[in-house]
């Protein structure tokens, strides 16, 4: 949507006062209001090169820098996520007050992001001109306890292959530069996949290991409400899996791939890495299903669970499929489909019927609690405990699968609906999941207006 259309749709045009961008002046920042005493511990790390691999001791409420690409309307990820870090979120059937303090904001498309400016002004949070100023609070060294990057949405170009050229790496690398200069690092959350570019994504992951800071991110759907409310046990003998859901573009396919990965990583032996990826789009996708009975069986099981007539999914000729072969021989596919939210179906050795788990009932975008509640909860947990809520290797692997899927249909400038089967030695990523259930449970939140500190 064009800038003017977005302003009209949200009532933003000519009506939101613009928050002043804070100059690099520490005298009037939120830092002092939140307790400048905690800053004293930062200097202990100056001049100690070995300290680059160790985060600083935090005060009781971690101070968070938010770095967003765009914050102009209530359906933007920045609005969903950051407001919950400021005002609290719904978790385990109840409202949970915030346990962090958002102390600085940077918005890449600042002038278009009138809603974000208004939230910042209402909450007394300074908006800085640069990434570096936001994470140093206008000083010379790292001055926050955690970084939240929400580079999703905005008026950014899409390239020939369908990559949305969002500035995730561009923001992240500036944060890393401050970490290196300050010889100190803190936890980082990166919304959605790491980057549309595999080399950038791998660099982002590698830097988290080199500088020893916790890293998380990904889709909000793996931690959304489930039906039934179950988690697959670790070391379950999963043979084959599918995920059906909205997968029409890069963002959609990542959601579905991340859902798939959160289940298949729990298979016997742990994650073995990915051997190959192929993208098949249009009518040829259903021919692939016919040639692979394991996928057809799982697809039919989902249709039956939802009481759809046989062949329901095949009635959508414009579908797309991401075919994934893992190093240990496990097979999987993400299939674009409607009417089932995001649904996982897995064939498990020793069981007659597939295991089917659905993520359904998406809350409205104008609700205070919307869909993204578990995600801010786990962001907060990482900031407080300094531990990754799940293996960051999963975020890297989901990113890599998405990247290679987007490349499969192209050879140079030539497109083919039946994409190339790409060997993926770069995705030889092994890890074992040790986490318990992390999805939302209990009573769902009420539909209520946003709490912003000003009239909607």
HUNORLIN-V361733 format. One record per run of one state. SS is the DSSP state (H for helix, E for strand, - for the rest). FROM is the first residue (numbers start at 1). TO is the last residue. If there is no record, write none. Layout:
SS|FROM|TO  SS|FROM|TO
This chain:
-|1|2  H|3|10  -|11|20  E|21|22  -|23|25  H|26|28  -|29|29  H|30|33  -|34|35  H|36|45  -|46|48  H|49|53  -|54|61  E|62|68  -|69|76  H|77|87  -|88|88  E|89|91  -|92|93  E|94|96  -|97|99  E|100|107  -|108|113  H|114|123  -|124|125  E|126|128  -|129|130  H|131|136  -|137|145  E|146|150  -|151|157  E|158|158  -|159|163  E|164|164  -|165|167  H|168|182  -|183|186  E|187|192  -|193|197  H|198|210  -|211|214  E|215|218  -|219|220  H|221|223  -|224|226  E|227|227  -|228|235  E|236|236  -|237|237  E|238|245  -|246|249  H|250|264  -|265|266  E|267|267  -|268|270  E|271|271  -|272|273  E|274|281  -|282|283  H|284|291  -|292|292  H|293|305  -|306|312  H|313|315  -|316|319  E|320|326  -|327|330  E|331|336  -|337|341  E|342|348  -|349|354  E|355|359  -|360|373  H|374|385  -|386|391  H|392|408  -|409|409  E|410|411  -|412|413  E|414|415  -|416|417  E|418|418  -|419|421  E|422|423  -|424|424  H|425|427  -|428|430  E|431|431  -|432|456
